């Protein structure tokens, strides 16, 4: 079952606020920004960096930061981080959370330095 339109809108507002508050300061946002996607069909939310491509600054590159996937049977969001190999890996310290707010708290704390290095 897909994320409802109401939930999608709520998640987008939470993620937008998180990116604006926790992301790079306004004077750096032409060089580095944070963005997000909410995929209602796959029931996932993803945070990523947006920065200029090194070989051509007019082109933008998205570098994944964190991902949460909703598992309806468990009524929980599974938390993932992107390894250097380009594969999503479960976050061992906190493999699942109940809400998107908890997911954002885990990402902000980044106790294992997986999300931001």
Biopython code that builds the backbone (N, CA, C, O; Angstrom):
import numpy as np
from Bio.PDB.StructureBuilder import StructureBuilder

atoms = [
    (1, "UNK", "N", (0.837, -1.181, 0.000)),
    (1, "UNK", "CA", (0.000, 0.000, 0.000)),
    (1, "UNK", "C", (0.883, 1.247, 0.000)),
    (1, "UNK", "O", (1.879, 1.310, 0.721)),
    (2, "UNK", "N", (0.525, 2.202, -0.784)),
    (2, "UNK", "CA", (1.306, 3.428, -0.933)),
    (2, "UNK", "C", (1.050, 4.385, 0.225)),
    (2, "UNK", "O", (0.050, 4.280, 0.937)),
    (3, "UNK", "N", (1.984, 5.322, 0.393)),
    (3, "UNK", "CA", (1.831, 6.383, 1.380)),
    (3, "UNK", "C", (0.694, 7.282, 0.915)),
    (3, "UNK", "O", (0.623, 7.633, -0.263)),
    (4, "UNK", "N", (-0.195, 7.656, 1.826)),
    (4, "UNK", "CA", (-1.332, 8.505, 1.456)),
    (4, "UNK", "C", (-0.844, 9.904, 1.081)),
    (4, "UNK", "O", (0.274, 10.301, 1.407)),
    (5, "UNK", "N", (-1.701, 10.625, 0.397)),
    (5, "UNK", "CA", (-1.370, 11.987, -0.034)),
    (5, "UNK", "C", (-1.130, 12.894, 1.177)),
    (5, "UNK", "O", (-0.224, 13.727, 1.175)),
    (6, "UNK", "N", (-1.952, 12.718, 2.203)),
    (6, "UNK", "CA", (-1.796, 13.498, 3.438)),
    (6, "UNK", "C", (-0.434, 13.208, 4.086)),
    (6, "UNK", "O", (0.286, 14.136, 4.454)),
    (7, "UNK", "N", (-0.086, 11.935, 4.225)),
    (7, "UNK", "CA", (1.197, 11.564, 4.818)),
    (7, "UNK", "C", (2.355, 12.085, 3.988)),
    (7, "UNK", "O", (3.335, 12.591, 4.534)),
    (8, "UNK", "N", (2.252, 11.963, 2.670)),
    (8, "UNK", "CA", (3.323, 12.439, 1.799)),
    (8, "UNK", "C", (3.557, 13.926, 2.011)),
    (8, "UNK", "O", (4.701, 14.372, 2.102)),
    (9, "UNK", "N", (2.489, 14.686, 2.087)),
    (9, "UNK", "CA", (2.618, 16.131, 2.304)),
    (9, "UNK", "C", (3.269, 16.415, 3.666)),
    (9, "UNK", "O", (4.132, 17.287, 3.773)),
    (10, "UNK", "N", (2.859, 15.687, 4.688)),
    (10, "UNK", "CA", (3.433, 15.862, 6.021)),
    (10, "UNK", "C", (4.924, 15.526, 6.024)),
    (10, "UNK", "O", (5.728, 16.265, 6.591)),
    (11, "UNK", "N", (5.290, 14.415, 5.393)),
    (11, "UNK", "CA", (6.704, 14.012, 5.315)),
    (11, "UNK", "C", (7.527, 15.050, 4.565)),
    (11, "UNK", "O", (8.637, 15.383, 4.981)),
    (12, "UNK", "N", (6.991, 15.560, 3.470)),
    (12, "UNK", "CA", (7.704, 16.573, 2.693)),
    (12, "UNK", "C", (7.964, 17.820, 3.530)),
    (12, "UNK", "O", (9.048, 18.401, 3.464)),
    (13, "UNK", "N", (6.963, 18.236, 4.323)),
    (13, "UNK", "CA", (7.157, 19.408, 5.187)),
    (13, "UNK", "C", (8.214, 19.154, 6.253)),
    (13, "UNK", "O", (9.047, 20.021, 6.517)),
    (14, "UNK", "N", (8.190, 17.973, 6.867)),
    (14, "UNK", "CA", (9.195, 17.623, 7.874)),
    (14, "UNK", "C", (10.600, 17.594, 7.267)),
    (14, "UNK", "O", (11.541, 18.144, 7.839)),
    (15, "UNK", "N", (10.734, 16.951, 6.113)),
    (15, "UNK", "CA", (12.030, 16.839, 5.457)),
    (15, "UNK", "C", (12.546, 18.196, 4.984)),
    (15, "UNK", "O", (13.739, 18.481, 5.084)),
    (16, "UNK", "N", (11.652, 19.021, 4.474)),
    (16, "UNK", "CA", (12.047, 20.360, 4.026)),
    (16, "UNK", "C", (12.575, 21.171, 5.209)),
    (16, "UNK", "O", (13.610, 21.828, 5.103)),
    (17, "UNK", "N", (11.862, 21.122, 6.329)),
    (17, "UNK", "CA", (12.304, 21.831, 7.528)),
    (17, "UNK", "C", (13.640, 21.314, 8.030)),
    (17, "UNK", "O", (14.495, 22.095, 8.446)),
    (18, "UNK", "N", (13.823, 19.991, 7.993)),
    (18, "UNK", "CA", (15.077, 19.383, 8.421)),
    (18, "UNK", "C", (16.231, 19.850, 7.538)),
    (18, "UNK", "O", (17.290, 20.228, 8.039)),
    (19, "UNK", "N", (16.024, 19.822, 6.230)),
    (19, "UNK", "CA", (17.081, 20.221, 5.296)),
    (19, "UNK", "C", (17.455, 21.688, 5.471)),
    (19, "UNK", "O", (18.631, 22.043, 5.387)),
    (20, "UNK", "N", (16.467, 22.541, 5.714)),
    (20, "UNK", "CA", (16.746, 23.966, 5.884)),
    (20, "UNK", "C", (17.453, 24.246, 7.208)),
    (20, "UNK", "O", (18.356, 25.081, 7.269)),
    (21, "UNK", "N", (17.038, 23.545, 8.272)),
    (21, "UNK", "CA", (17.599, 23.801, 9.595)),
    (21, "UNK", "C", (18.962, 23.133, 9.792)),
    (21, "UNK", "O", (19.883, 23.755, 10.321)),
    (22, "UNK", "N", (19.096, 21.886, 9.375)),
    (22, "UNK", "CA", (20.317, 21.125, 9.624)),
    (22, "UNK", "C", (21.324, 21.196, 8.486)),
    (22, "UNK", "O", (22.508, 20.916, 8.678)),
    (23, "UNK", "N", (20.856, 21.568, 7.310)),
    (23, "UNK", "CA", (21.727, 21.589, 6.137)),
    (23, "UNK", "C", (22.723, 22.740, 6.162)),
    (23, "UNK", "O", (22.850, 23.443, 7.164)),
    (24, "UNK", "N", (23.424, 22.924, 5.058)),
    (24, "UNK", "CA", (24.424, 23.986, 4.960)),
    (24, "UNK", "C", (23.806, 25.365, 5.192)),
    (24, "UNK", "O", (22.623, 25.569, 4.917)),
    (25, "UNK", "N", (24.601, 26.311, 5.698)),
    (25, "UNK", "CA", (24.092, 27.666, 5.907)),
    (25, "UNK", "C", (23.723, 28.323, 4.566)),
    (25, "UNK", "O", (24.250, 27.942, 3.521)),
    (26, "UNK", "N", (22.821, 29.303, 4.602)),
    (26, "UNK", "CA", (22.334, 29.925, 3.363)),
    (26, "UNK", "C", (23.422, 30.444, 2.431)),
    (26, "UNK", "O", (23.261, 30.369, 1.213)),
    (27, "UNK", "N", (24.519, 30.965, 2.963)),
    (27, "UNK", "CA", (25.554, 31.532, 2.092)),
    (27, "UNK", "C", (26.323, 30.461, 1.305)),
    (27, "UNK", "O", (27.066, 30.796, 0.382)),
    (28, "UNK", "N", (26.157, 29.181, 1.655)),
    (28, "UNK", "CA", (26.825, 28.099, 0.921)),
    (28, "UNK", "C", (25.889, 27.335, -0.015)),
    (28, "UNK", "O", (26.331, 26.440, -0.735)),
    (29, "UNK", "N", (24.628, 27.674, -0.009)),
    (29, "UNK", "CA", (23.648, 26.856, -0.734)),
    (29, "UNK", "C", (23.765, 26.911, -2.250)),
    (29, "UNK", "O", (23.136, 26.103, -2.933)),
    (30, "UNK", "N", (24.541, 27.828, -2.797)),
    (30, "UNK", "CA", (24.785, 27.779, -4.239)),
    (30, "UNK", "C", (25.818, 26.701, -4.561)),
    (30, "UNK", "O", (25.918, 26.265, -5.708)),
    (31, "UNK", "N", (26.595, 26.262, -3.547)),
    (31, "UNK", "CA", (27.609, 25.222, -3.730)),
    (31, "UNK", "C", (27.200, 23.877, -3.119)),
    (31, "UNK", "O", (27.642, 22.826, -3.583)),
    (32, "UNK", "N", (26.366, 23.905, -2.092)),
    (32, "UNK", "CA", (25.957, 22.681, -1.412)),
    (32, "UNK", "C", (24.571, 22.858, -0.811)),
    (32, "UNK", "O", (24.314, 23.813, -0.078)),
    (33, "UNK", "N", (23.687, 21.928, -1.131)),
    (33, "UNK", "CA", (22.331, 21.937, -0.584)),
    (33, "UNK", "C", (21.976, 20.525, -0.136)),
    (33, "UNK", "O", (22.651, 19.559, -0.492)),
    (34, "UNK", "N", (20.929, 20.421, 0.634)),
    (34, "UNK", "CA", (20.360, 19.126, 0.953)),
    (34, "UNK", "C", (18.999, 19.054, 0.292)),
    (34, "UNK", "O", (18.272, 20.045, 0.219)),
    (35, "UNK", "N", (18.667, 17.870, -0.188)),
    (35, "UNK", "CA", (17.373, 17.645, -0.794)),
    (35, "UNK", "C", (16.788, 16.337, -0.294)),
    (35, "UNK", "O", (17.396, 15.641, 0.519)),
    (36, "UNK", "N", (15.614, 16.014, -0.781)),
    (36, "UNK", "CA", (14.941, 14.801, -0.346)),
    (36, "UNK", "C", (13.956, 14.336, -1.406)),
    (36, "UNK", "O", (13.554, 15.100, -2.284)),
    (37, "UNK", "N", (13.579, 13.078, -1.307)),
    (37, "UNK", "CA", (12.484, 12.547, -2.115)),
    (37, "UNK", "C", (11.579, 11.734, -1.200)),
    (37, "UNK", "O", (12.022, 11.139, -0.218)),
    (38, "UNK", "N", (10.316, 11.728, -1.548)),
    (38, "UNK", "CA", (9.329, 10.877, -0.888)),
    (38, "UNK", "C", (8.694, 10.050, -1.983)),
    (38, "UNK", "O", (7.978, 10.589, -2.827)),
    (39, "UNK", "N", (8.937, 8.764, -1.988)),
    (39, "UNK", "CA", (8.368, 7.861, -2.992)),
    (39, "UNK", "C", (7.199, 7.121, -2.356)),
    (39, "UNK", "O", (7.392, 6.173, -1.594)),
    (40, "UNK", "N", (5.995, 7.558, -2.675)),
    (40, "UNK", "CA", (4.816, 6.970, -2.031)),
    (40, "UNK", "C", (4.584, 5.528, -2.465)),
    (40, "UNK", "O", (4.082, 4.728, -1.675)),
    (41, "UNK", "N", (4.934, 5.180, -3.689)),
    (41, "UNK", "CA", (4.730, 3.813, -4.176)),
    (41, "UNK", "C", (5.663, 2.823, -3.475)),
    (41, "UNK", "O", (5.243, 1.729, -3.097)),
    (42, "UNK", "N", (6.925, 3.210, -3.305)),
    (42, "UNK", "CA", (7.908, 2.330, -2.651)),
    (42, "UNK", "C", (7.929, 2.521, -1.137)),
    (42, "UNK", "O", (8.605, 1.779, -0.424)),
    (43, "UNK", "N", (7.195, 3.507, -0.652)),
    (43, "UNK", "CA", (7.126, 3.836, 0.773)),
    (43, "UNK", "C", (8.507, 4.144, 1.347)),
    (43, "UNK", "O", (8.892, 3.615, 2.390)),
    (44, "UNK", "N", (9.243, 5.005, 0.651)),
    (44, "UNK", "CA", (10.579, 5.391, 1.092)),
    (44, "UNK", "C", (10.722, 6.907, 1.136)),
    (44, "UNK", "O", (10.048, 7.638, 0.410)),
    (45, "UNK", "N", (11.609, 7.350, 1.999)),
    (45, "UNK", "CA", (12.062, 8.739, 1.998)),
    (45, "UNK", "C", (13.583, 8.696, 1.933)),
    (45, "UNK", "O", (14.216, 7.811, 2.510)),
    (46, "UNK", "N", (14.148, 9.641, 1.239)),
    (46, "UNK", "CA", (15.601, 9.667, 1.074)),
    (46, "UNK", "C", (16.112, 11.088, 1.204)),
    (46, "UNK", "O", (15.520, 12.025, 0.668)),
    (47, "UNK", "N", (17.212, 11.239, 1.918)),
    (47, "UNK", "CA", (17.913, 12.513, 2.030)),
    (47, "UNK", "C", (19.187, 12.441, 1.204)),
    (47, "UNK", "O", (19.835, 11.396, 1.155)),
    (48, "UNK", "N", (19.557, 13.551, 0.547)),
    (48, "UNK", "CA", (20.770, 13.567, -0.263)),
    (48, "UNK", "C", (21.357, 14.966, -0.327)),
    (48, "UNK", "O", (20.666, 15.957, -0.091)),
    (49, "UNK", "N", (22.650, 15.031, -0.653)),
    (49, "UNK", "CA", (23.345, 16.293, -0.908)),
    (49, "UNK", "C", (23.192, 16.635, -2.378)),
    (49, "UNK", "O", (23.111, 15.749, -3.228)),
    (50, "UNK", "N", (23.153, 17.908, -2.665)),
    (50, "UNK", "CA", (23.157, 18.388, -4.045)),
    (50, "UNK", "C", (24.357, 19.327, -4.159)),
    (50, "UNK", "O", (24.438, 20.347, -3.475)),
    (51, "UNK", "N", (25.283, 18.953, -5.040)),
    (51, "UNK", "CA", (26.476, 19.776, -5.216)),
    (51, "UNK", "C", (26.856, 19.814, -6.688)),
    (51, "UNK", "O", (26.440, 18.941, -7.449)),
    (52, "UNK", "N", (27.644, 20.815, -7.110)),
    (52, "UNK", "CA", (28.075, 20.887, -8.508)),
    (52, "UNK", "C", (29.001, 19.717, -8.851)),
    (52, "UNK", "O", (29.804, 19.282, -8.026)),
    (53, "UNK", "N", (28.876, 19.225, -10.067)),
    (53, "UNK", "CA", (29.752, 18.171, -10.572)),
    (53, "UNK", "C", (31.141, 18.768, -10.756)),
    (53, "UNK", "O", (31.274, 19.880, -11.268)),
    (54, "UNK", "N", (32.184, 18.038, -10.341)),
    (54, "UNK", "CA", (33.545, 18.595, -10.353)),
    (54, "UNK", "C", (34.031, 18.956, -11.758)),
    (54, "UNK", "O", (34.793, 19.911, -11.912)),
    (55, "UNK", "N", (33.608, 18.216, -12.780)),
    (55, "UNK", "CA", (34.091, 18.470, -14.135)),
    (55, "UNK", "C", (33.261, 19.521, -14.881)),
    (55, "UNK", "O", (33.692, 20.052, -15.904)),
    (56, "UNK", "N", (32.082, 19.810, -14.362)),
    (56, "UNK", "CA", (31.229, 20.812, -14.995)),
    (56, "UNK", "C", (30.253, 21.363, -13.982)),
    (56, "UNK", "O", (29.194, 20.776, -13.760)),
    (57, "UNK", "N", (30.593, 22.488, -13.359)),
    (57, "UNK", "CA", (29.788, 23.023, -12.260)),
    (57, "UNK", "C", (28.324, 23.308, -12.601)),
    (57, "UNK", "O", (27.498, 23.434, -11.697)),
    (58, "UNK", "N", (27.993, 23.411, -13.879)),
    (58, "UNK", "CA", (26.598, 23.663, -14.239)),
    (58, "UNK", "C", (25.729, 22.415, -14.017)),
    (58, "UNK", "O", (24.508, 22.511, -13.896)),
    (59, "UNK", "N", (26.369, 21.264, -13.968)),
    (59, "UNK", "CA", (25.648, 19.997, -13.733)),
    (59, "UNK", "C", (25.634, 19.707, -12.224)),
    (59, "UNK", "O", (26.655, 19.865, -11.555)),
    (60, "UNK", "N", (24.495, 19.288, -11.693)),
    (60, "UNK", "CA", (24.367, 18.994, -10.268)),
    (60, "UNK", "C", (24.412, 17.488, -10.026)),
    (60, "UNK", "O", (23.906, 16.703, -10.829)),
    (61, "UNK", "N", (25.029, 17.093, -8.904)),
    (61, "UNK", "CA", (25.169, 15.696, -8.523)),
    (61, "UNK", "C", (24.442, 15.483, -7.196)),
    (61, "UNK", "O", (24.545, 16.308, -6.288)),
    (62, "UNK", "N", (23.707, 14.376, -7.086)),
    (62, "UNK", "CA", (23.020, 14.015, -5.844)),
    (62, "UNK", "C", (23.807, 12.899, -5.168)),
    (62, "UNK", "O", (23.994, 11.830, -5.748)),
    (63, "UNK", "N", (24.270, 13.144, -3.935)),
    (63, "UNK", "CA", (24.977, 12.138, -3.150)),
    (63, "UNK", "C", (24.081, 11.708, -1.994)),
    (63, "UNK", "O", (23.733, 12.533, -1.149)),
    (64, "UNK", "N", (23.699, 10.432, -1.940)),
    (64, "UNK", "CA", (22.792, 9.949, -0.896)),
    (64, "UNK", "C", (23.362, 10.132, 0.513)),
    (64, "UNK", "O", (24.563, 9.973, 0.733)),
    (65, "UNK", "N", (22.485, 10.469, 1.460)),
    (65, "UNK", "CA", (22.859, 10.610, 2.865)),
    (65, "UNK", "C", (22.211, 9.496, 3.683)),
    (65, "UNK", "O", (22.897, 8.738, 4.369)),
    (66, "UNK", "N", (20.885, 9.404, 3.603)),
    (66, "UNK", "CA", (20.154, 8.434, 4.420)),
    (66, "UNK", "C", (18.839, 8.073, 3.732)),
    (66, "UNK", "O", (18.312, 8.823, 2.910)),
    (67, "UNK", "N", (18.328, 6.890, 4.101)),
    (67, "UNK", "CA", (17.065, 6.436, 3.527)),
    (67, "UNK", "C", (16.271, 5.708, 4.602)),
    (67, "UNK", "O", (16.843, 5.037, 5.461)),
    (68, "UNK", "N", (14.948, 5.846, 4.548)),
    (68, "UNK", "CA", (14.057, 5.092, 5.428)),
    (68, "UNK", "C", (12.995, 4.438, 4.560)),
    (68, "UNK", "O", (12.431, 5.065, 3.663)),
    (69, "UNK", "N", (12.731, 3.165, 4.843)),
    (69, "UNK", "CA", (11.748, 2.395, 4.089)),
    (69, "UNK", "C", (10.692, 1.889, 5.056)),
    (69, "UNK", "O", (11.019, 1.224, 6.039)),
    (70, "UNK", "N", (9.418, 2.200, 4.788)),
    (70, "UNK", "CA", (8.342, 1.782, 5.683)),
    (70, "UNK", "C", (7.976, 0.323, 5.433)),
    (70, "UNK", "O", (7.726, -0.083, 4.299)),
    (71, "UNK", "N", (7.949, -0.459, 6.518)),
    (71, "UNK", "CA", (7.551, -1.859, 6.455)),
    (71, "UNK", "C", (6.221, -1.967, 7.198)),
    (71, "UNK", "O", (6.175, -1.917, 8.427)),
    (72, "UNK", "N", (5.157, -2.113, 6.443)),
    (72, "UNK", "CA", (3.810, -2.085, 7.020)),
    (72, "UNK", "C", (3.600, -3.191, 8.052)),
    (72, "UNK", "O", (2.990, -2.948, 9.093)),
    (73, "UNK", "N", (4.092, -4.393, 7.785)),
    (73, "UNK", "CA", (3.896, -5.529, 8.695)),
    (73, "UNK", "C", (4.498, -5.257, 10.070)),
    (73, "UNK", "O", (3.985, -5.739, 11.080)),
    (74, "UNK", "N", (5.585, -4.488, 10.112)),
    (74, "UNK", "CA", (6.251, -4.177, 11.376)),
    (74, "UNK", "C", (5.853, -2.812, 11.929)),
    (74, "UNK", "O", (6.211, -2.455, 13.052)),
    (75, "UNK", "N", (5.106, -2.052, 11.124)),
    (75, "UNK", "CA", (4.724, -0.685, 11.478)),
    (75, "UNK", "C", (5.953, 0.116, 11.911)),
    (75, "UNK", "O", (5.954, 0.780, 12.947)),
    (76, "UNK", "N", (6.991, 0.031, 11.090)),
    (76, "UNK", "CA", (8.256, 0.697, 11.404)),
    (76, "UNK", "C", (8.960, 1.133, 10.136)),
    (76, "UNK", "O", (8.729, 0.589, 9.057)),
    (77, "UNK", "N", (9.821, 2.124, 10.285)),
    (77, "UNK", "CA", (10.678, 2.610, 9.207)),
    (77, "UNK", "C", (12.060, 2.006, 9.395)),
    (77, "UNK", "O", (12.682, 2.210, 10.437)),
    (78, "UNK", "N", (12.548, 1.272, 8.415)),
    (78, "UNK", "CA", (13.906, 0.730, 8.451)),
    (78, "UNK", "C", (14.857, 1.841, 8.009)),
    (78, "UNK", "O", (14.585, 2.557, 7.045)),
    (79, "UNK", "N", (15.970, 1.974, 8.721)),
    (79, "UNK", "CA", (16.934, 3.062, 8.483)),
    (79, "UNK", "C", (18.144, 2.509, 7.735)),
    (79, "UNK", "O", (18.681, 1.460, 8.088)),
    (80, "UNK", "N", (18.565, 3.235, 6.692)),
    (80, "UNK", "CA", (19.700, 2.816, 5.870)),
    (80, "UNK", "C", (20.678, 3.968, 5.668)),
    (80, "UNK", "O", (20.305, 5.139, 5.739)),
    (81, "UNK", "N", (21.936, 3.614, 5.414)),
    (81, "UNK", "CA", (22.961, 4.581, 5.022)),
    (81, "UNK", "C", (23.678, 4.031, 3.794)),
    (81, "UNK", "O", (23.652, 2.826, 3.542)),
    (82, "UNK", "N", (24.313, 4.909, 3.036)),
    (82, "UNK", "CA", (24.966, 4.526, 1.790)),
    (82, "UNK", "C", (26.453, 4.275, 2.029)),
    (82, "UNK", "O", (27.190, 5.164, 2.454)),
    (83, "UNK", "N", (26.876, 3.040, 1.745)),
    (83, "UNK", "CA", (28.304, 2.688, 1.846)),
    (83, "UNK", "C", (29.062, 3.287, 0.669)),
    (83, "UNK", "O", (28.457, 3.741, -0.302)),
    (84, "UNK", "N", (30.368, 3.285, 0.760)),
    (84, "UNK", "CA", (31.215, 3.760, -0.332)),
    (84, "UNK", "C", (31.069, 2.909, -1.584)),
    (84, "UNK", "O", (31.416, 3.354, -2.679)),
    (85, "UNK", "N", (30.560, 1.688, -1.436)),
    (85, "UNK", "CA", (30.348, 0.804, -2.576)),
    (85, "UNK", "C", (29.105, 1.182, -3.382)),
    (85, "UNK", "O", (28.867, 0.633, -4.458)),
    (86, "UNK", "N", (28.318, 2.119, -2.861)),
    (86, "UNK", "CA", (27.092, 2.523, -3.542)),
    (86, "UNK", "C", (25.886, 1.668, -3.183)),
    (86, "UNK", "O", (24.871, 1.711, -3.878)),
    (87, "UNK", "N", (25.982, 0.891, -2.108)),
    (87, "UNK", "CA", (24.867, 0.041, -1.679)),
    (87, "UNK", "C", (24.310, 0.539, -0.355)),
    (87, "UNK", "O", (25.049, 0.953, 0.538)),
    (88, "UNK", "N", (22.971, 0.488, -0.252)),
    (88, "UNK", "CA", (22.308, 0.846, 0.995)),
    (88, "UNK", "C", (22.516, -0.277, 2.005)),
    (88, "UNK", "O", (22.376, -1.456, 1.679)),
    (89, "UNK", "N", (22.854, 0.108, 3.242)),
    (89, "UNK", "CA", (23.110, -0.847, 4.318)),
    (89, "UNK", "C", (22.282, -0.429, 5.528)),
    (89, "UNK", "O", (22.168, 0.759, 5.828)),
    (90, "UNK", "N", (21.703, -1.413, 6.226)),
    (90, "UNK", "CA", (20.945, -1.113, 7.431)),
    (90, "UNK", "C", (21.824, -0.457, 8.484)),
    (90, "UNK", "O", (22.985, -0.830, 8.655)),
    (91, "UNK", "N", (21.277, 0.503, 9.175)),
    (91, "UNK", "CA", (22.008, 1.231, 10.215)),
    (91, "UNK", "C", (21.952, 0.407, 11.500)),
    (91, "UNK", "O", (20.898, 0.310, 12.128)),
    (92, "UNK", "N", (23.068, -0.180, 11.888)),
    (92, "UNK", "CA", (23.122, -1.128, 13.000)),
    (92, "UNK", "C", (22.707, -0.537, 14.343)),
    (92, "UNK", "O", (22.043, -1.212, 15.130)),
    (93, "UNK", "N", (23.081, 0.691, 14.617)),
    (93, "UNK", "CA", (22.787, 1.307, 15.908)),
    (93, "UNK", "C", (21.278, 1.442, 16.138)),
    (93, "UNK", "O", (20.796, 1.269, 17.258)),
    (94, "UNK", "N", (20.552, 1.748, 15.083)),
    (94, "UNK", "CA", (19.103, 1.929, 15.172)),
    (94, "UNK", "C", (18.483, 1.414, 13.871)),
    (94, "UNK", "O", (18.203, 2.202, 12.968)),
    (95, "UNK", "N", (18.267, 0.101, 13.767)),
    (95, "UNK", "CA", (17.800, -0.468, 12.505)),
    (95, "UNK", "C", (16.389, -0.052, 12.090)),
    (95, "UNK", "O", (16.064, -0.074, 10.903)),
    (96, "UNK", "N", (15.553, 0.324, 13.052)),
    (96, "UNK", "CA", (14.178, 0.719, 12.714)),
    (96, "UNK", "C", (13.668, 1.741, 13.723)),
    (96, "UNK", "O", (14.057, 1.743, 14.891)),
    (97, "UNK", "N", (12.785, 2.608, 13.236)),
    (97, "UNK", "CA", (12.134, 3.613, 14.073)),
    (97, "UNK", "C", (10.646, 3.608, 13.766)),
    (97, "UNK", "O", (10.224, 3.074, 12.740)),
    (98, "UNK", "N", (9.862, 4.189, 14.632)),
    (98, "UNK", "CA", (8.404, 4.203, 14.445)),
    (98, "UNK", "C", (7.899, 5.370, 13.592)),
    (98, "UNK", "O", (6.868, 5.258, 12.930)),
    (99, "UNK", "N", (8.633, 6.496, 13.610)),
    (99, "UNK", "CA", (8.151, 7.692, 12.914)),
    (99, "UNK", "C", (9.263, 8.345, 12.091)),
    (99, "UNK", "O", (10.447, 8.068, 12.285)),
    (100, "UNK", "N", (8.858, 9.201, 11.183)),
    (100, "UNK", "CA", (9.826, 9.969, 10.394)),
    (100, "UNK", "C", (10.595, 10.933, 11.303)),
    (100, "UNK", "O", (11.779, 11.184, 11.079)),
    (101, "UNK", "N", (9.931, 11.468, 12.318)),
    (101, "UNK", "CA", (10.614, 12.352, 13.256)),
    (101, "UNK", "C", (11.777, 11.618, 13.942)),
    (101, "UNK", "O", (12.857, 12.184, 14.110)),
    (102, "UNK", "N", (11.552, 10.364, 14.333)),
    (102, "UNK", "CA", (12.624, 9.573, 14.941)),
    (102, "UNK", "C", (13.745, 9.314, 13.940)),
    (102, "UNK", "O", (14.922, 9.348, 14.298)),
    (103, "UNK", "N", (13.379, 9.055, 12.682)),
    (103, "UNK", "CA", (14.380, 8.859, 11.627)),
    (103, "UNK", "C", (15.270, 10.096, 11.494)),
    (103, "UNK", "O", (16.493, 9.977, 11.432)),
    (104, "UNK", "N", (14.664, 11.270, 11.450)),
    (104, "UNK", "CA", (15.431, 12.507, 11.321)),
    (104, "UNK", "C", (16.316, 12.743, 12.546)),
    (104, "UNK", "O", (17.417, 13.277, 12.419)),
    (105, "UNK", "N", (15.845, 12.352, 13.718)),
    (105, "UNK", "CA", (16.659, 12.474, 14.929)),
    (105, "UNK", "C", (17.887, 11.568, 14.848)),
    (105, "UNK", "O", (18.987, 11.978, 15.217)),
    (106, "UNK", "N", (17.702, 10.344, 14.367)),
    (106, "UNK", "CA", (18.816, 9.403, 14.210)),
    (106, "UNK", "C", (19.831, 9.954, 13.220)),
    (106, "UNK", "O", (21.036, 9.886, 13.461)),
    (107, "UNK", "N", (19.353, 10.496, 12.110)),
    (107, "UNK", "CA", (20.252, 11.065, 11.094)),
    (107, "UNK", "C", (21.007, 12.261, 11.668)),
    (107, "UNK", "O", (22.212, 12.395, 11.455)),
    (108, "UNK", "N", (20.319, 13.111, 12.381)),
    (108, "UNK", "CA", (20.957, 14.297, 12.969)),
    (108, "UNK", "C", (22.047, 13.896, 13.959)),
    (108, "UNK", "O", (23.137, 14.468, 13.941)),
    (109, "UNK", "N", (21.765, 12.917, 14.825)),
    (109, "UNK", "CA", (22.749, 12.486, 15.829)),
    (109, "UNK", "C", (23.934, 11.791, 15.174)),
    (109, "UNK", "O", (25.072, 12.005, 15.593)),
    (110, "UNK", "N", (23.703, 10.974, 14.172)),
    (110, "UNK", "CA", (24.749, 10.278, 13.405)),
    (110, "UNK", "C", (25.841, 9.719, 14.310)),
    (110, "UNK", "O", (27.022, 10.008, 14.117)),
    (111, "UNK", "N", (25.442, 8.913, 15.301)),
    (111, "UNK", "CA", (26.358, 8.390, 16.320)),
    (111, "UNK", "C", (27.514, 7.577, 15.750)),
    (111, "UNK", "O", (28.611, 7.605, 16.310)),
    (112, "UNK", "N", (27.299, 6.855, 14.654)),
    (112, "UNK", "CA", (28.357, 6.041, 14.047)),
    (112, "UNK", "C", (29.068, 6.761, 12.898)),
    (112, "UNK", "O", (29.940, 6.181, 12.251)),
    (113, "UNK", "N", (28.706, 8.001, 12.645)),
    (113, "UNK", "CA", (29.286, 8.806, 11.549)),
    (113, "UNK", "C", (29.125, 8.112, 10.200)),
    (113, "UNK", "O", (30.031, 8.141, 9.368)),
    (114, "UNK", "N", (27.983, 7.495, 9.992)),
    (114, "UNK", "CA", (27.703, 6.806, 8.718)),
    (114, "UNK", "C", (27.067, 7.753, 7.695)),
    (114, "UNK", "O", (27.341, 7.646, 6.500)),
    (115, "UNK", "N", (26.238, 8.658, 8.148)),
    (115, "UNK", "CA", (25.493, 9.507, 7.224)),
    (115, "UNK", "C", (26.341, 10.639, 6.668)),
    (115, "UNK", "O", (26.252, 10.959, 5.483)),
    (116, "UNK", "N", (27.151, 11.239, 7.506)),
    (116, "UNK", "CA", (27.930, 12.410, 7.099)),
    (116, "UNK", "C", (29.426, 12.192, 7.135)),
    (116, "UNK", "O", (30.184, 13.145, 6.960)),
    (117, "UNK", "N", (29.878, 10.962, 7.356)),
    (117, "UNK", "CA", (31.297, 10.639, 7.325)),
    (117, "UNK", "C", (32.045, 10.895, 8.589)),
    (117, "UNK", "O", (33.250, 10.652, 8.654)),
]
sb = StructureBuilder()
sb.init_structure("model")
sb.init_model(0)
sb.init_chain("A")
sb.init_seg("    ")
for serial, (resi, resn, name, xyz) in enumerate(atoms, 1):
    if name == "N":
        sb.init_residue(resn, " ", resi, " ")
    sb.init_atom(name, np.array(xyz, "f"), 0.0, 1.0, " ", f" {name:<3s}", serial, name[0])
structure = sb.get_structure()
